[in-house]
Amino acid sequence: MNVIAFNGSPRREGNTDILLAEALRGVKERAGSVTVYQLSTLNLKPCLSCGHCDDTARCIIKDDMQEIHERIRSADRIIVASPIFFFGVSAQTKIMIDRCQSFWAEKYVHKKPVTPGPFGRKGLLLLVGGMKRNGKNVGFECSEASVRAFFRTVNVQEHATVAFDNIDEKGAIIRHPTALSDAYKAGKLLVAEIPEGGSNK
Ligand SMILES: Cc1cc2nc3c(=O)[nH]c(=O)nc-3n(C[C@H](O)[C@H](O)[C@H](O)COP(=O)(O)O)c2cc1C
């Protein structure tokens, strides 16, 4: 089973980092190893909207996204973790998502969607925002819409979302009554179909 995770926060040991680590603890009980991409440390240029992928189904930009494209192609489970920045996902997360326009072209223009493996393809979205919202949280809604579009483009058939508001100070997520256990459980659930003692193939 191939599991990949994207950490879209530039703050090391921040809230997204901590939440993702807990989810991965749940994942690793079954899935063995996971590849985590710390997006802020990679060389990722934004989409140029050049149209090259409409013609070829491949991205013309040569940077760290080539490896990510290949890993997405073979992934059984994909985790996206992001802080809310200005009511959406972080720029680091959004650059990675936009660079998946080549998958969009592959699926909708070239009619060749990436095919899930024997475990299907599922996703998990982790979000943390600093603002306190009672009821509607526009930051979560906008982020959900972007990541849902990404997941559907790369043929993630279903995903769960775990989101926490009112978490601002670095590390504050640790004091939340349920966040860490919720993330851990969501990670476990993500790989629940893998047989006990799990395969990493
Ligand atoms: C540039 C920037 C923009 C932000 N915009 C929002 C926002 O629109 N809504 C919100 O709830 N929190 C916002 N925040 C707060 C972060 O989401 C919050 O501090 C979060 O816990 C950061 O997670 P991290 O520690 O993983 O980086 C913003 C923070 C930064 C640095």
The ligand as an SDF file (V2000), in Angstrom:
LIG
                    3D

 31 33  0  0  0  0  0  0  0  0999 V2000
   -0.7090   34.2940    6.5330 C   0  0  0  0  0  0  0  0  0  0  0  0
   -1.6930   33.7410    7.5300 C   0  0  0  0  0  0  0  0  0  0  0  0
   -3.0450   33.8430    7.2550 C   0  0  0  0  0  0  0  0  0  0  0  0
   -3.9850   33.2840    8.1270 C   0  0  0  0  0  0  0  0  0  0  0  0
   -5.3070   33.3550    7.8040 N   0  0  0  0  0  0  0  0  0  0  0  0
   -6.2210   32.7170    8.5820 C   0  0  0  0  0  0  0  0  0  0  0  0
   -7.5980   32.6760    8.2040 C   0  0  0  0  0  0  0  0  0  0  0  0
   -8.0310   33.2340    7.2020 O   0  0  0  0  0  0  0  0  0  0  0  0
   -8.4660   31.9790    8.9870 N   0  0  0  0  0  0  0  0  0  0  0  0
   -8.0560   31.3280   10.1070 C   0  0  0  0  0  0  0  0  0  0  0  0
   -8.8830   30.6810   10.7710 O   0  0  0  0  0  0  0  0  0  0  0  0
   -6.7560   31.3740   10.5160 N   0  0  0  0  0  0  0  0  0  0  0  0
   -5.8320   32.0340    9.7730 C   0  0  0  0  0  0  0  0  0  0  0  0
   -4.4850   32.0430   10.1380 N   0  0  0  0  0  0  0  0  0  0  0  0
   -4.0840   31.3640   11.3840 C   0  0  0  0  0  0  0  0  0  0  0  0
   -3.5330   29.9500   11.1440 C   0  0  0  0  0  0  0  0  0  0  0  0
   -4.4350   29.1640   10.3860 O   0  0  0  0  0  0  0  0  0  0  0  0
   -3.2830   29.2780   12.4910 C   0  0  0  0  0  0  0  0  0  0  0  0
   -2.3140   30.0000   13.2140 O   0  0  0  0  0  0  0  0  0  0  0  0
   -2.8690   27.8240   12.3760 C   0  0  0  0  0  0  0  0  0  0  0  0
   -2.8970   27.2450   13.6660 O   0  0  0  0  0  0  0  0  0  0  0  0
   -1.4760   27.6920   11.7910 C   0  0  0  0  0  0  0  0  0  0  0  0
   -1.1290   26.3320   11.6950 O   0  0  0  0  0  0  0  0  0  0  0  0
    0.4080   25.8800   11.7000 P   0  0  0  0  0  0  0  0  0  0  0  0
    0.9170   26.0160   13.1080 O   0  0  0  0  0  0  0  0  0  0  0  0
    0.4100   24.4910   11.2370 O   0  0  0  0  0  0  0  0  0  0  0  0
    1.1090   26.7580   10.7120 O   0  0  0  0  0  0  0  0  0  0  0  0
   -3.5380   32.6450    9.3110 C   0  0  0  0  0  0  0  0  0  0  0  0
   -2.1630   32.5850    9.6010 C   0  0  0  0  0  0  0  0  0  0  0  0
   -1.2510   33.1240    8.7250 C   0  0  0  0  0  0  0  0  0  0  0  0
    0.2330   33.0330    9.0280 C   0  0  0  0  0  0  0  0  0  0  0  0
  1  2  1  0
  2  3  1  0
  2 30  2  0
  3  4  2  0
  4  5  1  0
  4 28  1  0
  5  6  2  0
  6  7  1  0
  6 13  1  0
  7  8  2  0
  7  9  1  0
  9 10  1  0
 10 11  2  0
 10 12  1  0
 12 13  2  0
 13 14  1  0
 14 15  1  0
 14 28  1  0
 15 16  1  0
 16 17  1  0
 16 18  1  0
 18 19  1  0
 18 20  1  0
 20 21  1  0
 20 22  1  0
 22 23  1  0
 23 24  1  0
 24 25  2  0
 24 26  1  0
 24 27  1  0
 28 29  2  0
 29 30  1  0
 30 31  1  0
M  END
$$$$
